[in-house]
Amino acid sequence: MDRIAAPIGESLENVARANAPAWVMILLAVVMFAGWTATYIAIILKSRRDRAYGIPFPNTCLNFTWELIFAFNLAGGLPPFAFPLRLGHLFWLLPNGFNVYYTLKFGPGMQTAPLMRRHFRLIFLAAFVALFAMLYTYHSYARDVYGVASAWIINVLMSWLFLRMYLNRRSNITADGTIRGMSLPSAWFKLIGNAAGAVFCVLWWPAQFSDGVLVHQGITVAEPESYLFLNVLYTLNILLDVALIWLLRARLQEIRAGGTEPGLPDHALRLV
């Protein structure tokens, strides 16, 4: 029991070191975890139904790599959260594994460039290795011991690439009248998870520096002179997520009204 109770006690103590009551931080953490879990589930279900991959493939590499690094403490380890972070990273390796599988299975057939169609799997695996090396070494170089900066950089990239995916697929309509491999519910869940995560980080991360210094597993990190960079990342992420929801809703309403693409089925009515 002590082995279970100790991490939970450390977790609550760490959460308490924030500029908000512990119950607020726990609620934000749970909403963040639930929002992202629902995002993954919605994307996986849509990918399976549409025979498509639902996350831009650079982010499939980065997401799996980030979770792997912090689930197994390959870069120093996260703070001692029993829930949702450490267990969350272990858990999220599973849906990220599904995304890797669907990307490898359906990715070649979704490419428009002949070179990408022929060599997609090789390019994907090469990107996986390169991005793992880049992310792993970045944490040491930037002393991003808890992965806060890297997580939000990856998140902004994903939100941006989702917009690019929408532009590439907006005319690729499935039999149920939706965009192939893209889910409006997943976009909403992502926004909810990111909004909760941004507020959590704003309240929690600056409070981790005692007297301007954070010491984690022998690594000393000086407090940033400004949190403006992270604030820009939080803001950009939310704005890009809102933009994706707006574009998906507008396009799906267009489809419901009869669409603009040739050969659109008459029963194209669902927004899922």
ABEGO torsion letter per residue (X at the ends): XAAAAAAAAAAAAAAABBABBAAAAAAAAAAAAAAAAAAAAAAAAAAAAAGBBABBAAAAAAAAAAAAAAAAGAAGEBBBBAOAAAAAAAAAAAAAAAAAAAAAAAAAAABABAAAAAAAAAAAAAAAAAAAAAAAAAAAAAGBAAGAAAAAAAAAAAAAAAAAAAAAAAABBBAAGBBBGBBAAAAAAAAAAAAAAAAAAAAAAAAABBGGBBBBGGBBBBBBABAAAAAAAAAAAAAAAAAAAAAAAAAAAAAAAGEABBGBBAABABAX
